[in-house]
Amino acid sequence: MGKKFLPRLKIAIVGTSGVGKYSLSHQFANGWIAPRDSNEPGDNPSKIVQLDNGKYDLEVIVFRDLDDERLKDCQGVMVVYSVVDKASFQFLKTTALQKLFESLRSKSEDASNDPEGTRNDGQNPVKTPTRNPAPAGLSIPVVLVGNKVDEAELSREIEQDVGDALSRDLSCVGFFETAATCNVEVPKAFRCLLAEITKNLGVEKNKKQSFKKKCCIISRSALSGLPIRP
């Protein structure tokens, strides 16, 4: 009996250095925090996740470069700042989100030119789920995360309501304050994003099936009895 391959999902994690991107990814995927010096580019943990509509092979990709073309292959994004570092929050508002939205908008344009909701790179079709664009023009689900809440009691610089307001302004699918080191709200943040991703995949699948049903397929044998005009 051959090996059963599970549907593949990719989540991007973006944010400035030191906000805990790798810690979040490893905590969710492995249940532990990797040593800081082991977090090299390409160190992307994976995990088999059980969701309401089945199992998926999830890869969590930490992006240092927001111009990375691989962002377009991700079905959801986790945007991270540190609640104890105001500069990390400002980086999101002034730099990271603008670059991210440019990438997501280009992905949305790719999808709008494809009635079946797939983009083919010549080898494997890549799913391009989209959600209601909303004011910010998001083309895939985004969750906003304020990490390091375990340090907030002594040194909080970004209040929870400020992060929540930004999340609403951006039409994010969720906002969470997390502590990657002790796994506070980490599973909820990822599962919120995954639920939205799989919901979009279901919508795209239904659209694809509906598109196929509308197609009229005529067999060669049916055509053989028709008169041919000169």
BELBELVEN-V511804 format. One record per residue. RES is the residue in three letters. PSI is psi in degrees with one decimal (999 if undefined). Layout:
BEGIN
RES & PSI
RES & PSI
END
This chain:
BEGIN
MET & 128.3
GLY & 162.2
LYS & 134.4
LYS & 122.9
PHE & 132.1
LEU & 152.5
PRO & 141.2
ARG & 133.4
LEU & 146.1
LYS & 127.6
ILE & 133.4
ALA & 140.2
ILE & 124.7
VAL & 156.5
GLY & 165.1
THR & 170.6
SER & 139.2
GLY & 5.7
VAL & -9.2
GLY & 28.7
LYS & -49.2
TYR & -37.5
SER & -42.6
LEU & -45.1
SER & -43.9
HIS & -34.0
GLN & -44.4
PHE & -44.4
ALA & -38.3
ASN & -16.8
GLY & 16.6
TRP & 162.1
ILE & 127.2
ALA & 146.9
PRO & 142.1
ARG & -37.7
ASP & -6.5
SER & -4.8
ASN & 79.5
GLU & 156.5
PRO & 135.7
GLY & -5.1
ASP & 79.5
ASN & 105.6
PRO & 153.1
SER & 160.6
LYS & 142.2
ILE & 120.2
VAL & 138.1
GLN & 116.2
LEU & 177.6
ASP & -33.2
ASN & 17.5
GLY & -172.0
LYS & 148.6
TYR & 150.8
ASP & 106.0
LEU & 132.6
GLU & 128.9
VAL & 117.1
ILE & 120.9
VAL & 123.7
PHE & 126.8
ARG & -27.8
ASP & 114.7
LEU & -3.3
ASP & 3.9
ASP & 124.7
GLU & -21.3
ARG & -16.6
LEU & -32.9
LYS & -16.2
ASP & -1.7
CYS & 143.5
GLN & -6.2
GLY & 157.3
VAL & 135.8
MET & 115.3
VAL & 123.7
VAL & 136.9
TYR & 170.9
SER & 130.6
VAL & -12.2
VAL & 14.9
ASP & 98.0
LYS & -34.0
ALA & -35.0
SER & -33.1
PHE & -42.4
GLN & -35.0
PHE & -40.7
LEU & -47.0
LYS & -32.8
THR & -25.1
THR & -59.6
ALA & -47.5
LEU & -37.0
GLN & -46.7
LYS & -39.7
LEU & -45.8
PHE & -33.8
GLU & -42.2
SER & -43.1
LEU & -35.5
ARG & -39.6
SER & -33.9
LYS & -39.3
SER & -38.4
GLU & -38.1
ASP & -44.0
ALA & -36.5
SER & -21.4
ASN & 6.3
ASP & 103.8
PRO & -21.8
GLU & 0.9
GLY & 24.8
THR & 155.1
ARG & 125.6
ASN & 124.1
ASP & 12.6
GLY & -14.2
GLN & -63.9
ASN & 131.0
PRO & 137.6
VAL & 124.9
LYS & 139.3
THR & 71.5
PRO & 144.5
THR & 153.5
ARG & 172.7
ASN & 121.5
PRO & -38.3
ALA & -178.9
PRO & -37.1
ALA & -9.2
GLY & 30.3
LEU & 136.9
SER & -15.9
ILE & 160.7
PRO & 138.4
VAL & 132.9
VAL & 134.5
LEU & 130.7
VAL & 127.0
GLY & 104.2
ASN & 170.3
LYS & 35.1
VAL & -18.1
ASP & -16.8
GLU & 1.6
ALA & -29.2
GLU & -34.5
LEU & -27.8
SER & 33.4
ARG & 134.7
GLU & -19.3
ILE & 115.0
GLU & 153.7
GLN & -40.3
ASP & -25.7
VAL & -44.6
GLY & -40.5
ASP & -39.5
ALA & -42.2
LEU & -40.8
SER & -43.0
ARG & -40.1
ASP & -35.0
LEU & -2.3
SER & 39.4
CYS & 154.7
VAL & -9.6
GLY & 156.4
PHE & 131.8
PHE & 140.7
GLU & 122.8
THR & 164.5
ALA & 99.5
ALA & -34.4
THR & -31.2
CYS & 16.6
ASN & 34.2
VAL & 118.4
GLU & 3.8
VAL & -51.3
PRO & -39.6
LYS & -41.3
ALA & -47.2
PHE & -42.7
ARG & -30.0
CYS & -46.2
LEU & -43.1
LEU & -39.0
ALA & -40.7
GLU & -38.6
ILE & -49.7
THR & -30.4
LYS & -42.8
ASN & -38.9
LEU & -38.1
GLY & -39.8
VAL & -45.2
GLU & -36.0
LYS & -42.4
ASN & -39.2
LYS & -41.1
LYS & -43.2
GLN & -40.0
SER & -39.4
PHE & -41.8
LYS & -37.1
LYS & -29.8
LYS & -14.6
CYS & 136.0
CYS & 118.5
ILE & 119.2
ILE & 126.9
SER & 160.8
ARG & -37.1
SER & -35.2
ALA & -32.9
LEU & -23.2
SER & -26.6
GLY & 0.1
LEU & 142.9
PRO & 141.8
ILE & 124.7
ARG & 140.1
PRO & 999
END
